[in-house]
Amino acid sequence: MVRLILFGAPGAGKGTQAAALSGQLQVPHISTGDILRSAVANQTSLGLQAQNYLDRGQLVPDDLVIALIRERLSQSDAQTGWILDGFPRTIPQAEALNQLLRDMAQQIDRVINLEVPELVLVDRMLSRGRQDDTEAVIRNRLQEYHQKTAPLINFYRDRDQLITVNGNAEVPEVTTSILRCLEQPHRLPG
Ligand code: AMP
């Protein structure tokens, strides 16, 4: 059982790694981006509220994603662990997650920060060709990341929960590095 947050800029490989790790560790891969895209495709009320933000590469309002994650983490398959991909993305989301986990008497085991140089991020996003991977939208997503999401690095570092992994390597190599972090007893900085 493991409760893991995969953290990183858009294009860092969170989704790819979460999918691989989910199979190996037998815990659900929970991607707020995937849930939101499917809500948009199905035109649910969540999808209708989120669509404009996704199209523009802006973060969906905190209250919507916090409600979504509260619902998802309460489901039965999430009681024995999970890998979060793309959540939390703001300090209020991280605080809401901590509160939610306190209420459920659960805790985060690791926050893995996948580090990838910015030029590589842009190349990767342009080559995967998702609908929100056009140049203008990518620029917005990177800006949102730097303004609202990157501060979480210090948030989790201050709580001794962050481990940084080099994400600029072949996919299986990155998976191996992450698995190695999970085997080790938690390393304190310094
Ligand atoms: P992703 O697939 O993680 O790159 O997410 C795609 C898009 O979904 C983002 O650009 C945001 O518009 C939205 N999104 C996903 N997760 C979150 C989140 N935790 N907070 C706000 N917006 C999110």
Residues whose N, C-alpha, C, O or C-beta is under 5 A from the ligand:
A	BS01	AMP	P10 T32 G33 D34 L36 Y53 L54 G57 Q58 L59 V60 V65 D85 G86 F87 P88 R89
